[in-house]
Amino acid sequence: MKISDKRLQLSFNSPVILGFTIACFIILIIDKVTGGASTNALFSVYRSSLFSPLTYVRFFGHVLGHAGWEHFIGNIMLILIVGPLLEEKYGSSNILFVIMATALVTGIVQFIFFPHTQLLGASGVVFALILLSSFTSFKEGKIPLTFILVAVLYIGEQVYQGIFIQDNVSNLTHIIGGAVGSTLGFVMNKNKMNRY
């Protein structure tokens, strides 16, 4: 009788999600070392000159910056729970596109409509992934009930918090992130079904 000598090995199972997580972690460390200067310069979005190349870097980079450890852990925990499953289903390039699209859309909205506030953090990405996950059982001509429930509960909570709770949370960013995730989820699933 031969005993198999199989050893467990670590697997870099979700390169985009793990890469995003590592980048956010490193940027938070750099933020602490620079006293926030690096995050202010590159990893938060706010109204600045359109002639500055850094303005365009910040349109994408703001999702990598976090205000502190609690902010970072809150966002990254959810991304690490939902992200790998979505990356396995949709592929790394599609998940990277969802992250980049969410960053760009939320960055531009912040830049245009909220000139006196600064936005940073991956919460828009979190909500994009949450809404995207509700499309995993999408079938042609049928809207998943899970999507309706997640969308209603999620949007309702964000509207309530936006009206009645005064904090530093950008509820509009959450709503926009969710809209990007659900739109791209619908498009990706429809395109996938059209290939079959």
TISE-836075 format. One record per atom (N, C-alpha, C, O, CB): x, y, z. Coordinates in steps of 0.001 Angstrom, whole numbers, plus 500000, padded with zeros to 6 digits. Glycine has a CB too. Layout:
TISE-836075
XYZ...
***
This chain:
TISE-836075
500843498824500000500000500000500000500892501245500000501775501397500845499039499995501223500639502128499034501459503333498890500720504524499501499560504784499183501794503604497391501407505230500371500807506410500997501223507627500174502406507851499916501250506558502509500244508388499779500502509582498972501186510645499830500803510878500976499183510137498365502195511278499259502935512328499964502532513693499398503353514423498843504481512107499836501259514012499552500771515303499059500869516325500175500392516095501286499308515194498541501479517435499878501619518511500851500753519681500429500602519975499244503093518946500993500200520326501409499406521517501131500329522656500723501390522856501314498555521916502362499915523389499717500690524528499252499784525749499202498584525640498950501322524248497863500368526895499443499617528134499300499349528380497822500193528126496963500381529328499931498158528879497557497779529163496172497434530641496038496633531174496806496578528276495727498037531286495072497720532684494760496471532644493889496517532939492694498933533433494027495339532269494519494120531883493803493383533025493136492589532790492225493201531212494733493615534220493551492847535355493034493783536539492830493829537440493668491682535733493999494531536551491730495599537545491583495147539002491644495851539836492213496290537321490299493995539322491073493542540720491090493136541126492499493554542177492985492361540927490114492334540315493154491863540645494507493031540669495485493126541581496306490796539630494978493919539685495410495079539672496304496021540826495986496556541454496900495828538336496197496229541112494717497072542250494324496493543571494817497226544431495305497234542292492801495179543728494689494493544929495170494663545064496683494950546150497187492991544886494798494486543970497393494621543965498853496038544346499277496225545172500170494256542583499419497022543745498639498429544036498958498754545494498661499439546154499443499375543109498161498259546002497518498504547404497156497902548341498205498551549299498624497914547716495758496659548068498630496016548904499659496805548873500966496963549899501627494568548433499910497299547690501332498073547539502566499371548351502495499705549081503428498388546048502825500092548221501393501359548949501227501121550451501228501884551205501831502061548527499920500063550887500553499753552323500486499382552862501864499712554003502188498604552584499489498701552059502678498372552489504034499640552619504884499762553554505675497389551498504689500576551693504724501862551785505439502596553062505020503101553805505861502750550526505155502646553304503703503319554509503198502622555765503718503275556756504046503343554514501648501277555714503792500512556839504328500963557148505756501152558312506111498993556533504294501133556116506566501545556322507959502968556880508036503256557740508869501454555000508745503856556390507166505250556853507154505345558311506710506152559074507242506100555968506228504512558700505726504577560062505174503631561034505875503509562185505457504257560033503692502967560587506924502040561461507638500843561875506801500294562960506995502760562683508111500440561029505880499273561302505041499575562018503738498683562183502905498306562104505805500828562450503544501170563214502335501003562391501068500534562910500055502599563722502423501380561116501105501263560272499906499801560040499541499445560064498363501970558923500125498960559817500536497543559606500268496912560873499729496098560817498807496814559148501532497274562000500283496741563277499800497170563548498361496388564072497568497201564422500706498400563197498025498925563478496685498402562516495625498154562928494491500430563425496707498227561216495980497950560206494958496717559346495200496124558845494244499114559324494833496317559164496457495329558131496761494048558659497395493419557974498202495936557121497667493669559864497032492358560419497373491999561391496256492870562017495652492362561133498797490706561504495997490284562362494894489564563590495457488783563499496404489364561585493906489847564719494853489259565996495243489414566936494054490113566617493092489938566587496545488767568084494122488839569042493013490247569590492915490782570141493877487821570194493199490840569435491746492178569956491473492248570306489996491300570057489252493294568922491866493350570874489576493492571335488193493458570165487207494110569142487419494798572121488027492702570328486146492665569314485084493969569288484294494190568372483501491489569576484138494832570276484498496126570301483826497185569500484594498284569263484092496591571741483648496838569092485808497779568305486608497603566820486288496496566294486397497569568567488129498687566137485895498584564696485634498147563906486867497543562842486732499918564165485140498442564412488065498067563711489289496553563657489487496044562756490153498714564378490484495838564616488911494375564581488985493855563282488391492945562665488945493757565792488251494423562865487271493968561655486580494430560386487301493744559364487271494479561650485135495587560457487943496052559339488771495083559139489934494730558010490275497501559594489297494653560263490544493744560191491693492361559666491309491685559071492149493609561562492333491918559870490062490626559320489624490581557805489831489526557243490124490369559660488138491730557156489678491814555705489879492399555344491242491954554391491881492654555073488780493399556109491684494157555767492882493401555906494190493800555316495194495355556604492943492317556673494202491607556912495467491045555636496081490851555584497295490481557898495247490777554601495277490238553358495846491306552572496605490979551647497348489643552484494738492562552924496428493657552242497122493981552871498474494558552214499341494897552246496254493614554137498660493920554844499896492867554607500963491685554453500653494054556324499630493293554578502219492365554412503334492751555359504466493919555705504640492355552942503829491737555769505234491946556745506296492642556155507514493196556898508324490631557336506708492625554852507655493258554205508795493021552706508750492435552183507802492733554788510110493492552016509802493405550551509829491969550052509853491644549073509181494145550011511032491110550709510614489714550272510697489019550398509346488279549502508938488959551089511755489253551496508660488697551731507325489205550665506348488434550092505578489070553152506820490506550415506395491139549413505533490559548018505790490149547330504855492664549401505757490526547610507049490066546250507379488597546073507024488216545022506509490283545952508876487765547071507285486352546989506943486123546744505464485289545921505088485652548247507357486857547453504628486706547281503177487336545986502683486725545244501914487325548460502444488558545718503127489302544574502585488694543243503010488731542280502244490755544636503029488138543171504211487492541925504647486383541532503672486295540376503256486916542079506080485545542491503312484445542194502387484969541854500994484444540959500331483481543385502307485994542563500556486574542286499239487171540885499207487022540171498215487651543333498886487848540484500285488450539152500333487404538037500441487667536904500037489409539065501505486232538347500976485169537341501064484488537153499710484306536022499258484131537745502128484116538246499070483324538179497835484207538086496588483875537371495643482415539404497731485330538807496587486152538956495391486674537683494750486530537524493537487281539786495713487279536758495512487833535555494885486793534705494151487082534145493093488506534714495929485594534609494708484534533851494033484146534507492712483918533830491710483300533729494939484077535839492731483735536562491506484861536485490478484609536368489279483421538023491824486098536551490954487236536455490035487283535078489379487642534948488209488558536736490778486917534056490145486865532709489572485762532600488524485946531957487491486647531667490675484623533224488789483486533136487859483696533993486606483479533526485488482198533566488566484120535255486798484177536198485683485565536342485055485694536843483939483709537537486146486589535907485763487951536044485254488632537285485814487986538267486179487943536097483731489953537208485871490744538298486460490611539603485696490496540664486308492198537905486522490624539546484373490562540790483591489224541495483780489183542724483822490792540499482101488134540748483895486829541371484116486731542001485501486155543078485650485718540344483936487285541344486512487245541913487863488121543159487934487756544137488587487706540871488911489270543130487270490112544327487209489349545469486535489425546618486971491431544033486446488614545145485472487820546165484781486739546733485706486511547943485713487175545573483508486074545878486482485048546342487423485669547306488439485097548357488728484383545136488152486826546952488974487503547812489950487882549151489321487642550207489906488760547114490507488474549103488127488904550331487451487712551205487063487761552426487219489727549989486204486647550591486560485455551351486168484814552001487385484400553159487332484436550439485455484734551259488477484168551810489709484999552983490208484454554017490596484079550728490792486319552820490197487213553899490627487013555141489773486881556247490299488677553446490560486992554961488454486872556108487550485531556817487720485489558041487839487042555657486099484449556067487731483121556688487828482952557406489164482505558553489194482014555628487654483304556748490269483155557399491576484113558583491713483773559590492335483402556387492710485303558463491136486265559570491178485776560789490421485904561913490906487593559127490613485218560579489238484712561700488430483507562354489107483405563581489144484326561217487009482588561533489647481419562092490340481863562934491528481348564032491740480469560965490809482814562427492301483327563183493443483965564491492982483725565546493569484348562344494231484761564415491949485481565584491421484495566665490977484700567845491263486392565173490236483429566270490283482488567244489719481532567797490773481338569009490863481690566606488589480936566914491567479826567334492416480193567666493863479397568283494571478808566274492422481368567274494305481762567531495691483153568163495743484106567542496213481737566225496515483261569391495259484579570021495129485281570313496447486498570494496464484443571287494374484547570364497546485152570748498821485391569571499764485742569766500927484283571757499504485201568345499260485463567176500099486427566229499387486573566254498165484143566444500449487061565414500178488058564468499687487506563054499846486925562727500881489414564629500447487685562218498826487178560850498855488338559873498750489224560036497912486163560613497713488328558857499606489305557785499496488710556518500081487796556566500904490628558156500211489237555393499648488792554104500169488141553243499102487737553714498039487828554312501307488056551960499429487569550963498474486097550609498669485643549585498157488398549712498581485344551428499393483951551065499658483108551030498385482190550215498287483341552042500646483394551887497415482685551808496138482937550476495453482026549890494868483106552955495221484175549996495524484539548687494962483822547575495721483336546619495117486077548471495015483756547702497050483055546702497862481621546559497381481150545445497148483085547086499361480928547674497233479524547614496848479346547200495387478332546596495037478864548960497087480309547515494541480262547011493158480333545484493167479586544820492449481430547607492304481227544935493977481372543481494052480157542820494696479751541733494284482629543119494832479576543469495699478381542910496340477240542809495334476595541765495230477953543774497549476989543883494597475905543852493602476243542920492458475360542245491931475624545256493062477519542869492060477942541946491011477693540501491442477298539666490629479433542156490673477923540213492719477738538836493203476283538392493121476007537201492983478230538713494643475359539326493203473953538947493134473537538554491718472423538073491511473083540088493629474423538754490749474151538360489359474726536987489009474618536553487862474717539400488409475327536306489964475994535044489632475035533974489136475457533049488442476734534526490834473760534076489472472793533069488997471883533631487907470772533141487707471941532555490169472354534657487205471569535314486158471300534365484992472196533664484522472293536570485657470056534359484539469675533585483354468925534502482409468241535426482850468806532342483733469045534255481116468422535082480077466950535312480375466191534368480595468581534427478700466556536580480379465153536934480552464659536872481985463477537108482233464322536048479724465532536561482937465117536459484336466026537314485203467251537245485098465137534987484814465417538114486054466174538929486995466202538180488320465145537863488865465549540366487158467381537890488846467462537142490104466798537900491258467035539095491435468926536847490448465987537220492023465342537825493186466390538301494188466190539300494879464377536824493853467507537580494262468581538004495174469090539391494796469412540199495667469746536988495155469163539666493491469605540990493044468620542059493514469030543102494023469747541029491501467322541800493343466300542771493756466402543030495260466390544180495699464875542262493388466503541958496046466580542111497498467833542866497927467764543775498754466548540749498170468985542485497357470241543160497704470168544632497300470564545507498070471450542466497012469665544906496103469600546282495608468667547130496476469024548244496858469128546303494142467477546611496789466513547379497581467047547625498998467012548751499494465156546639497643467540546566499640468051546723501001469271547637501036469398548496501909468404545359501595470150547440500084471393548209500030471124549677499726471622550559500427472335547623498979470338549944498684470057551339498318469239552005499418469475553163499763469303551418496958468272551266499969467482551820501066468342552218502252468164553295502821466440550824501509469279551347502627470164551652503746471031552871503455471217553723504324471046550450504063471558552957502242472427554078501889471656555390501861472170556418502300473086553834500537470419555365501346469590556576501332469272556995502763469386558172503106468279556342500528468873556035503600468571556331505004469780556946505699469664557980506357468131555055505743470941556309505551472139556819506210472538558191505672472991559054506424473292555838506035472364558384504366472700559672503766471838560806504291472302561940504409472567559591502274470575560501504610469647561532505073469734561734506587469768562869507062468219561166504680469771560630507343469606560724508791470887560593509612470891560938510793468665559689509228471955560109509022473184559913509790474282560798509206474647560663508038473618558415509782474790561683510013475849562578509574477205561987509973477587562027511143475660564000510180477920561445509002479250560901509253480124561177508037479708561877507114479187559373509562481302560645508036482219560877506912482118559808505843483034559661505034483639560950507408481025559057505820480843557992504841480167558569503605479164559274503708480008556821505432480716558270502457480133558737501202479114557718500712479452556782499988481232558975500130477862557913501116476798556996500723476581557007499220476246555980498629475505557351501435476773558173498598476618558253497144477653557373496450477347556748495434476749559713496663478864557315496979479898556446496408479468554990496481479696554228495541481239556640497138478854554599497579478359553233497716477288552943496668477304551892496027477800553003499130476365553874496502475281553693495525475847553612494115475443552758493325474255554847495621476784554503493799477386554492492452478175553209492241478094552610491168478307555726492246478938552772493242479669551511493138478725550356492880478995549505492032480475551252494404477614550320493610476610549275493397476015549332492007475775548295491389475507549390494423475773550550491502475225550707490151476213550207489100475820549548488137474870552181489883477497550522489288478525550040488354478584548514488388478601547868487340479916550644488701478617547937489591478685546480489728477495545781489113477657544775488422478791546102491175476289546300489356475102545645488806475029545814487293474634544884486590473836546204489455475400546977486786475396547186485337476391546253484648476059545600483658475728548649485005477609546197485179478620545327484578478268543853484765478565543035483894479996545617485182477641543505485881477187542129486094476167541727485048476235540631484492476592541967487490475221542617484782474207542347483764474857542179482390474550541234481664473164543481483728475751543100482042476413543063480728477282541814480584477223541133479560477272544326480523478096541508481611478991540349481521478212539042481421478586538151480659479922540304482732477135538926482185476336537703482117475604537590480792475499536496480237475338537657483265475102538692480280474411538675478985475383538299477868475050537492477000473766540051478692476579538881477889477593538558476874478029537110476968478244536453475949478808539471477019478160536608478189478559535209478379477508534279477811477842533274477183478787534900479869476242534601478021475166533753477519475051533832475998474674532857475348473842534148478162475375534987475438475320535118473981476399534306473285476280533997472100475448536569473586477467533954474027478531533140473433478147531682473332478736530945472541479802533271474236477161531241474124476779529826474143475702529530473121475262528387473002476297529422475528
***
